[in-house]
């Protein structure tokens, strides 16, 4: 159980640290936005400090926004949103890992049958995650050959491929991932119920 207590301690320290980091970044983003939009005098000491020390923090986000045709004045708020989203994802992943370790220990306490059931649950969770990643990557138009999403296409294609031959699309909407997601839930219930 030392892994669980370690993850609990990390989460206990990480939550307030990320909150305060987001708060500081929010203040910096506001000051930088005020300078960029000329709401603060461009020749004031605050503006000089913002240009010298705060602007370099937001330059990578500003370049990305500019390349995409966006307004560079919004870069501080995009950086803040990305930082908050990254913090939420990090905490969620750590909580998920802690829960999975706890479930693994509980399954090990039930003997070999419990371990087999837990491995099956994890397998179905990975397949559902692959379906979700595949759907989201199609919305944001990520190539299926990208190393970030290739695994999801490799895992979900054996499920979705046969369903596409049976289920026609509804106009421009492909409902096979939804059907596959529901079928995985049903199949998981049947398989785990049989054990």
C-alpha positions as CSV (number, residue, x, y, z in Angstrom):
1,X,0.0,0.0,0.0
2,X,3.0,2.3,-0.1
3,X,2.3,3.3,-3.7
4,X,-1.2,4.4,-2.7
5,X,0.0,6.5,0.2
6,X,2.7,8.0,-2.0
7,X,0.1,9.0,-4.6
8,X,-2.1,10.4,-1.9
9,X,0.8,12.5,-0.6
10,X,1.7,13.7,-4.1
11,X,-2.0,14.7,-4.7
12,X,-2.2,16.4,-1.4
13,X,0.8,18.6,-2.3
14,X,0.0,19.0,-6.0
15,X,-3.5,20.3,-5.7
16,X,-2.7,23.5,-3.8
17,X,0.6,24.0,-5.7
18,X,-1.3,23.9,-9.0
19,X,-4.0,26.1,-7.7
20,X,-1.5,28.8,-6.6
21,X,0.5,28.4,-9.8
22,X,-2.7,28.9,-11.8
23,X,-3.6,32.0,-9.7
24,X,-0.2,33.5,-10.3
25,X,-0.3,32.7,-14.0
26,X,-3.8,34.3,-14.1
27,X,-2.5,37.5,-12.6
28,X,0.4,37.5,-15.0
29,X,-1.9,36.8,-17.9
30,X,-4.2,39.7,-16.9
31,X,-1.2,42.1,-16.5
32,X,0.2,41.0,-19.9
33,X,-3.2,41.4,-21.6
34,X,-3.6,44.9,-20.1
35,X,-0.2,45.9,-21.5
36,X,-0.9,44.3,-24.9
37,X,-4.2,46.0,-25.3
38,X,-2.7,49.4,-24.1
39,X,-5.0,49.6,-21.1
40,X,-1.8,50.1,-19.1
41,X,0.6,52.8,-20.4
42,X,3.2,51.2,-22.6
43,X,6.0,53.3,-21.0
44,X,5.1,52.6,-17.4
45,X,7.3,50.4,-15.2
46,X,4.6,47.7,-15.1
47,X,4.6,47.5,-18.9
48,X,8.4,47.3,-19.0
49,X,8.5,44.5,-16.5
50,X,5.7,42.7,-18.4
51,X,7.5,43.0,-21.7
52,X,10.9,41.9,-20.2
53,X,9.8,39.1,-17.9
54,X,6.2,38.1,-18.6
55,X,6.0,38.2,-22.4
56,X,8.7,35.5,-22.9
57,X,6.4,33.1,-20.9
58,X,3.6,33.6,-23.4
59,X,5.7,33.7,-26.6
60,X,5.3,30.0,-27.6
61,X,1.5,30.2,-27.2
62,X,1.5,33.5,-29.1
63,X,3.4,32.0,-32.0
64,X,1.0,29.1,-32.2
65,X,-2.0,31.4,-32.1
66,X,-0.6,33.7,-34.7
67,X,0.2,30.8,-37.1
68,X,-3.4,29.6,-36.7
69,X,-4.7,33.1,-37.6
70,X,-5.7,34.1,-34.1
71,X,-5.3,37.3,-32.2
72,X,-1.9,37.4,-30.4
73,X,-3.5,39.6,-27.7
74,X,-5.4,36.5,-26.4
75,X,-2.2,34.5,-25.9
76,X,-2.0,35.1,-22.1
77,X,-5.5,33.7,-21.6
78,X,-4.9,30.7,-23.9
79,X,-1.8,30.0,-21.9
80,X,-3.8,30.2,-18.7
81,X,-6.5,27.9,-20.1
82,X,-3.8,25.4,-21.2
83,X,-2.2,25.5,-17.8
84,X,-5.5,24.9,-16.0
85,X,-6.4,22.1,-18.3
86,X,-3.0,20.5,-17.9
87,X,-3.3,20.7,-14.2
88,X,-6.8,19.1,-14.2
89,X,-5.5,16.3,-16.5
90,X,-2.5,15.7,-14.3
91,X,-4.6,15.4,-11.2
92,X,-7.1,13.2,-12.9
93,X,-4.4,10.9,-14.2
94,X,-2.9,10.6,-10.7
95,X,-6.3,9.9,-9.1
96,X,-7.0,7.3,-11.8
97,X,-3.6,5.6,-11.2
98,X,-4.3,5.6,-7.5
99,X,-7.8,4.1,-8.0
100,X,-6.4,1.4,-10.4
101,X,-3.7,0.4,-7.9
102,X,-6.4,0.1,-5.1
103,X,-8.5,-2.0,-7.4
104,X,-5.5,-4.2,-8.3
105,X,-4.8,-4.8,-4.6
106,X,-8.5,-5.6,-3.9
107,X,-8.5,-8.0,-6.9
108,X,-5.3,-9.7,-5.7
109,X,-7.0,-10.2,-2.3
110,X,-9.7,-12.2,-4.1
111,X,-7.2,-14.7,-5.6
112,X,-6.6,-15.7,-9.2
113,X,-10.3,-15.2,-10.1
114,X,-10.2,-11.6,-8.9
115,X,-7.0,-10.9,-10.8
116,X,-8.5,-12.3,-14.0
117,X,-11.6,-10.2,-13.5
118,X,-9.5,-7.0,-12.9
119,X,-7.4,-7.7,-16.0
120,X,-10.6,-8.1,-18.1
121,X,-12.0,-4.8,-16.6
122,X,-8.7,-3.0,-17.5
123,X,-8.8,-4.5,-21.1
124,X,-12.4,-3.2,-21.6
125,X,-11.4,0.2,-20.2
126,X,-8.4,0.5,-22.6
127,X,-10.7,-0.4,-25.5
128,X,-13.2,2.2,-24.5
129,X,-10.4,4.8,-24.1
130,X,-9.2,3.9,-27.6
131,X,-12.7,4.6,-29.0
132,X,-12.9,7.9,-27.2
133,X,-9.5,9.0,-28.4
134,X,-10.4,7.9,-31.9
135,X,-13.6,10.0,-31.9
136,X,-11.9,13.1,-30.4
137,X,-9.0,12.8,-32.9
138,X,-11.5,12.8,-35.8
139,X,-13.1,15.9,-34.4
140,X,-9.9,17.9,-34.3
141,X,-8.6,16.3,-37.5
142,X,-5.5,14.5,-36.2
143,X,-4.0,12.0,-38.7
144,X,-4.7,8.4,-37.8
145,X,-1.0,7.8,-38.5
146,X,0.1,10.3,-35.8
147,X,2.1,8.5,-33.1
148,X,-0.2,10.1,-30.5
149,X,-3.4,8.4,-31.8
150,X,-2.1,5.5,-33.9
151,X,-2.6,3.1,-30.9
152,X,-6.3,4.0,-30.6
153,X,-6.9,3.2,-34.3
154,X,-5.0,-0.1,-34.0
155,X,-7.1,-1.2,-31.0
156,X,-10.5,0.1,-32.2
157,X,-10.4,-0.8,-35.9
158,X,-11.1,-4.6,-35.2
159,X,-14.3,-3.5,-33.4
160,X,-15.4,-0.6,-35.6
161,X,-14.5,-2.2,-39.0
162,X,-17.1,-5.0,-38.9
163,X,-19.7,-2.6,-37.5
164,X,-19.3,-0.2,-40.3
165,X,-20.1,-2.9,-42.8
166,X,-23.4,-3.5,-41.0
167,X,-24.4,0.0,-39.7
168,X,-24.8,2.7,-42.3
169,X,-23.9,6.3,-41.4
170,X,-26.7,8.7,-40.5
171,X,-26.1,11.4,-43.0
172,X,-22.6,12.7,-42.3
173,X,-22.6,11.1,-38.8
174,X,-20.9,7.8,-38.2
175,X,-22.6,6.2,-35.2
176,X,-20.4,3.0,-35.1
177,X,-18.1,4.3,-32.3
178,X,-21.2,4.9,-30.1
179,X,-22.6,1.4,-30.9
180,X,-19.1,-0.1,-30.3
181,X,-18.9,1.7,-27.0
182,X,-22.3,0.3,-25.9
183,X,-21.5,-3.2,-27.2
184,X,-18.2,-3.2,-25.2
185,X,-20.2,-2.3,-22.0
186,X,-22.7,-5.2,-22.7
187,X,-19.9,-7.6,-23.5
188,X,-18.0,-6.7,-20.4
189,X,-21.1,-7.3,-18.3
190,X,-21.7,-10.7,-19.9
191,X,-18.0,-11.8,-19.6
192,X,-17.6,-10.7,-16.0
193,X,-21.0,-12.1,-15.1
194,X,-20.0,-15.5,-16.5
195,X,-16.8,-15.6,-14.3
